[in-house]
C-alpha cells in the first residue's frame, strides 16, 4: 500500500525538497501550510502531491486534516513539522522583551504537540508510523544572540524523546533532525526578517562563510543532503532509530 506523508510547512525549501525525495520513493505527499500559493508552487513538480491549507497552531484543524488523510488514503505513515516559529534573533537576551523570547517557545511547542499528537494517535491505531521533528540543535549546544530559539529547540528535543517512549510499544517511531543554516534556505530577505542588520547580500555572504567555519567539515550541508537524511529516517531502513536526534549540521556541535 502507498505510504502517506504529511509535511507541515510544506511550502518552504526544506519541505519541498523532502517531498520530492519521498515522492520519488513512491510516497504520496501532503503539503500543508497557511499560504495556498506557496503550497501550489511546491506541489507543481511533485507527482500526486496533495495540498491543504491548515494552521498547525489550530489543534482542531490539524486533527481534522490528519483524520481526512487516513479516511481518503488509508493511512498516515510519516509526519514532518517544519512550521516557522517567529524567532527573534541577533540581540542579547537582556535586550528583548518577554513576548519576543517566548513566542518561538510557545509556537514550537504548540505546533509540534498538535501535529505529533494527531499523528501518533492515528499511527498507534494502525501499528506503525514515523513522526519527525526538525530544529537547529540550539537547545543542545547553546547559541548566544538567538533569543528564544535555544529554549524552543530544547522543548522539541524533550517532546521527541517523551513521545518516542510512550508510543514505541505501538510501533510508532519519533525521531529528530538537527539542521542549522542550510545555504539554499538563506536569503537577505529571510535573514533580514530575523535581524534587519543581516538583510543585505554582503551580510549573507558573511553569514555563509561564518557557518562554514563553524563546522567540522568546513562546509555547510546542502539542501539535498538534508532532504535525503530526513527521507532515510522516514523509511523502513531506519526502523532501529527512535527517541533521538540525528546531527546534520556538518559537526557544528557534538
Secondary structure, DSSP 8 states (H G I E B T S, - for coil): ---EEEEETTTSHHHHHHHHHHHHTT-EEEEEES-HHHHHHHHTTSTT-EEEE--TT-HHHHHHHHHHHHHHHS---EEEE--------SS-GGGS-HHHHHHHHHHHHHHHHHHHHHHHHHHHHHT-EEEEEEE-SHHHH--TT-TTHHHHHHHHHHHHHHHHHHHGGGTEEEEEEE----GGG--HHHHHHH-GGG-SHHHHHHHHHHHHHHSTTSS---HHHHHHHHHHHHSGGGTT--SSEEE-SSSS--
